[in-house]
């Protein structure tokens, strides 16, 4: 379970998530994932929503990336026998401008171009 911060709304949301605490926390009311040279992730590791099924939704997010890349999985599934690993659709983001605003789907390789661009 993530360690909630002092913001009551982030505390409620964080209490319904599950992620490896050496990478995931709540800082200043934001869910934060961090790896470093001294604390690298051996592979993909996700913070997973455990608050139940969700209806249709519109995803809005602000993010800050310092080096490397990240993403937000949505409409995903947990990969069997792999803790904190999911597959499915992902909104990609990075420190540069190559993949931010693109979407990918894990599993059978698929890639969609950035928003507003054709393949």
SEVEXPA-743656 format. One line per field, with one value per residue (C-alpha): x, y, z; residue in one letter. Coordinates in steps of 0.02 Angstrom, whole numbers, plus 50000, padded with zeros to 5 digits. Example, Ala and Ser with C-alpha at 12.3 -4.5 7.8 and 13.67 -1.06 7.14 Angstrom:
2
c1 = (50615; 50684)
c2 = (49775; 49947)
c3 = (50390; 50357)
residu = (A; S)
END
This chain:
119
c1 = (50000; 50063; 50104; 49974; 50021; 49928; 49803; 49637; 49580; 49748; 49747; 49579; 49634; 49804; 49725; 49641; 49804; 49935; 50116; 50292; 50328; 50512; 50451; 50277; 50220; 50109; 50204; 50118; 49952; 50016; 50046; 50233; 50340; 50527; 50677; 50857; 51027; 51037; 50857; 50822; 50666; 50709; 50569; 50397; 50314; 50145; 50037; 49870; 49697; 49608; 49453; 49340; 49280; 49263; 49134; 49178; 49293; 49397; 49578; 49659; 49831; 49976; 50146; 50328; 50462; 50645; 50739; 50676; 50491; 50332; 50151; 49976; 49892; 49703; 49576; 49716; 49731; 49850; 49978; 49955; 50093; 50184; 50158; 50125; 50135; 49991; 49953; 49837; 49824; 49950; 49963; 50150; 50251; 50435; 50560; 50575; 50443; 50449; 50320; 50224; 50043; 50056; 49967; 50026; 49950; 50055; 50034; 50034; 50139; 50037; 50078; 49971; 50043; 50042; 49878; 49826; 49947; 49917; 50015)
c2 = (50000; 50174; 50293; 50432; 50615; 50744; 50796; 50710; 50680; 50606; 50501; 50426; 50391; 50323; 50204; 50119; 50092; 49958; 49979; 49937; 50068; 50084; 50165; 50237; 50368; 50520; 50684; 50854; 50770; 50684; 50499; 50493; 50357; 50372; 50268; 50320; 50251; 50187; 50122; 50058; 49962; 49788; 49809; 49887; 49910; 49993; 50076; 49985; 50054; 49938; 50045; 49938; 49942; 50113; 50176; 50273; 50417; 50556; 50550; 50717; 50722; 50837; 50757; 50798; 50685; 50708; 50602; 50439; 50398; 50340; 50308; 50288; 50121; 50122; 49985; 49865; 49692; 49622; 49504; 49335; 49282; 49450; 49570; 49752; 49716; 49758; 49750; 49847; 50025; 50155; 50342; 50371; 50518; 50557; 50695; 50728; 50749; 50585; 50480; 50602; 50605; 50435; 50279; 50100; 49933; 49800; 49618; 49596; 49747; 49896; 50079; 50229; 50395; 50553; 50644; 50732; 50634; 50494; 50331)
c3 = (50000; 49960; 50100; 50092; 50113; 50215; 50080; 50128; 49949; 49898; 50056; 50009; 49831; 49882; 50006; 49857; 49761; 49768; 49715; 49772; 49906; 49859; 49695; 49732; 49858; 49876; 49879; 49889; 49849; 49690; 49659; 49626; 49550; 49561; 49512; 49529; 49483; 49662; 49661; 49484; 49436; 49368; 49239; 49227; 49395; 49412; 49544; 49526; 49569; 49692; 49717; 49608; 49429; 49348; 49223; 49067; 49109; 49037; 49091; 49131; 49209; 49243; 49245; 49272; 49200; 49242; 49115; 49042; 49018; 49100; 49059; 49125; 49095; 49071; 49037; 49079; 49154; 49282; 49207; 49293; 49413; 49402; 49546; 49497; 49310; 49194; 49008; 48897; 48837; 48894; 48871; 48850; 48913; 48919; 48954; 48765; 48632; 48535; 48628; 48736; 48678; 48595; 48648; 48645; 48685; 48767; 48723; 48536; 48488; 48432; 48421; 48380; 48323; 48427; 48444; 48284; 48173; 48050; 48049)
residu = (X; X; X; X; X; X; X; X; X; X; X; X; X; X; X; X; X; X; X; X; X; X; X; X; X; X; X; X; X; X; X; X; X; X; X; X; X; X; X; X; X; X; X; X; X; X; X; X; X; X; X; X; X; X; X; X; X; X; X; X; X; X; X; X; X; X; X; X; X; X; X; X; X; X; X; X; X; X; X; X; X; X; X; X; X; X; X; X; X; X; X; X; X; X; X; X; X; X; X; X; X; X; X; X; X; X; X; X; X; X; X; X; X; X; X; X; X; X; X)
END
